[in-house]
């Protein structure tokens, strides 16, 4: 179970079926993340486009939608999770805001190069299946393929014990066993 932190559906609790194998971003970490986005990076969510990679059961996508974000693409490989995101979005009148794509995030990024840019790209790859090499591949796919607008930001959620090193890394924020690492677009001064 998780809750929507703010916006139209503030405090709304979302329960996924018990047999779903998911690890939604904790409420504490999610609240901190959105505070950083609003205050440090000054994003106006009502004018943002968002790409949510490894969307899981939609915790991040639904949070953006609750904050009036009009254009969210949620990429998730698990068919049941995709259905859950779609049905939850429909129940909360967010179906027009969230476009759910069933695909492996790495394959989706390779297939959709330079088709669309986003202000915010968020990725929460499964901790247990993602080593440093896979994280570096993910960072390269996002940054080298024109997914970020010039004012955009790529946020990577990963285990705190993993230290990411990359020239575009601006900062990392640790919340218990998870860390958000923030990357600027290529060519950004």
C-alpha atoms as one frame of an Amber mdcrd trajectory, in Angstrom:
protein
   0.000   0.000   0.000   1.118   3.534  -0.692  -0.507   6.923  -0.625  -0.562
   9.935  -2.871   1.286  12.670  -0.995  -0.136  15.854  -2.507  -2.376  17.403
  -5.132  -5.917  16.575  -6.150  -5.807  13.117  -4.544  -3.737  14.062  -1.454
  -3.800  11.301   1.209  -5.504   8.809  -1.151  -4.357   5.292  -0.242  -3.667
   2.868  -3.089  -3.638  -0.872  -2.400  -2.084  -3.249  -4.879  -3.098  -6.902
  -4.916  -1.181  -8.899  -2.315   0.468 -11.169  -4.899   2.222  -8.256  -6.656
   5.990  -8.303  -6.160   6.655  -4.573  -5.891   8.701  -2.099  -3.891   6.991
   1.290  -4.210   9.060   4.315  -3.270   8.370   5.006   0.413   6.074   7.893
   1.299   8.930   9.592   3.165  11.288   9.398   0.176   8.566  10.363  -2.301
   7.627  13.409  -0.228  11.284  14.464  -0.111  11.706  13.913  -3.870   8.741
  16.091  -4.789   9.820  18.775  -2.338  13.228  18.857  -4.068  11.599  19.052
  -7.512   9.301  21.900  -6.469  11.752  23.940  -4.407  15.259  23.297  -5.700
  14.521  22.712  -9.382  11.396  24.894  -9.529   9.283  22.625 -11.746   5.732
  23.684 -12.520   4.078  20.255 -12.702   1.027  21.505 -14.599   3.330  22.213
 -17.563   5.621  19.160 -17.330   5.981  16.034 -19.379   7.261  13.026 -17.416
   8.731   9.667 -18.378   8.430   7.102 -15.554  10.638   4.079 -16.311  10.101
   0.819 -14.395   6.779   2.287 -13.261   5.850  -0.686 -11.063   2.338  -0.088
  -9.760   2.375   3.605 -10.595   3.325   5.306  -7.337   5.394   8.014  -9.060
   3.131   8.364 -12.127   0.017   8.800  -9.989   1.809  11.325  -7.781   2.673
  13.457 -10.820  -0.897  13.115 -12.142  -2.373  14.156  -8.785  -0.234  17.301
  -9.032  -1.903  18.119 -12.397   0.941  16.925 -14.623  -0.786  16.594 -18.033
   1.623  14.262 -19.862   3.019  11.151 -18.168   4.397   8.103 -19.951   4.675
   5.098 -17.630   6.836   2.253 -18.936   6.439  -1.088 -17.154   7.177  -4.634
 -18.303   4.744  -6.552 -16.073   1.336  -6.882 -17.759  -0.596  -7.041 -14.481
   1.171  -3.946 -13.164   0.323  -2.077 -16.391  -3.333  -3.042 -16.001  -3.264
  -1.906 -12.374  -1.808   1.505 -13.299  -4.372   1.944 -16.086  -7.356   0.938
 -13.957  -6.226   3.047 -10.996  -5.677   6.041 -13.272  -9.156   5.547 -14.739
 -10.720   5.286 -11.254  -9.073   8.582 -10.260  -9.939  10.413 -13.518  -6.269
  10.438 -14.565  -6.549   8.206 -17.632  -5.979  11.108 -20.045  -2.817  12.143
 -18.202  -1.095   8.740 -17.982  -0.063   6.781 -21.069   0.933   3.267 -19.957
   3.416   1.453 -22.205   4.044  -2.258 -21.594   7.718  -2.778 -22.405  11.138
  -3.486 -21.000  12.488  -0.015 -20.126  15.869  -0.605 -21.808  14.211  -1.818
 -25.022  11.700   1.046 -24.932  14.509   3.597 -24.622  16.370   2.049 -27.568
  13.243   1.917 -29.736  11.962   5.448 -29.022  15.188   7.469 -29.387  14.646
  11.133 -30.267  10.869  10.728 -30.606   9.888  12.820 -27.596  11.547  14.927
 -24.921  10.564  15.280 -21.274  11.176  17.755 -18.469  11.512  14.885 -16.003
  12.682  11.321 -16.550  12.426   9.105 -13.475  13.806   5.547 -13.290  13.487
   3.050 -10.453  15.019  -0.150 -11.828  14.637  -3.290  -9.673  17.434  -3.143
  -7.102  18.064  -6.887  -7.077  18.480  -7.179 -10.876  20.461  -4.027 -11.589
  24.210  -3.795 -11.116  26.384  -0.731 -11.686  26.949  -1.639 -15.348  23.176
  -1.755 -15.999  22.705   1.583 -14.216  25.420   3.130 -16.413  23.661   1.715
 -19.501  20.375   3.219 -18.317  21.981   6.623 -17.707  23.595   6.550 -21.157
  20.331   5.572 -22.869  18.483   8.496 -21.293  21.188  11.149 -21.626  22.600
  10.211 -25.051  19.292   9.817 -26.873  17.653  13.222 -26.540  15.036  12.259
 -23.914  15.607  15.356 -21.757  14.605  18.883 -22.666  17.311  21.495 -22.095
  15.755  22.372 -18.715  15.131  18.708 -17.916  16.367  16.423 -15.186  16.914
  12.673 -14.971  16.302  11.145 -11.549  17.653   7.683 -10.835  16.466   5.820
  -7.735  18.989   3.227  -6.557  20.295   1.500  -3.456  22.276   3.826  -1.208
  25.261   1.484  -1.055  25.801   1.986  -4.799  27.751   5.152  -5.536  27.075
   6.420  -9.053  29.867   8.286 -10.813  28.966  10.265 -13.941  29.961  13.691
 -15.322  26.282  14.771 -15.530  25.563  13.878 -11.887  24.559  17.059 -10.050
  23.670  15.650  -6.637  22.509  12.577  -4.762  20.093  12.509  -1.838  19.948
   9.529   0.503  16.766   8.375   2.262  17.452   5.223   4.247  18.472   2.415
   1.902  17.569   4.355  -1.251  19.165   7.301  -2.982  17.909   9.668  -5.656
  20.654  10.772  -8.056  19.921  13.833 -10.204  21.481  14.219 -13.664  21.517
  17.202 -15.998  21.067  16.799 -19.763  24.075  16.416 -22.042  25.445  19.750
 -23.210  24.003  21.571 -20.189  26.486  24.026 -18.730
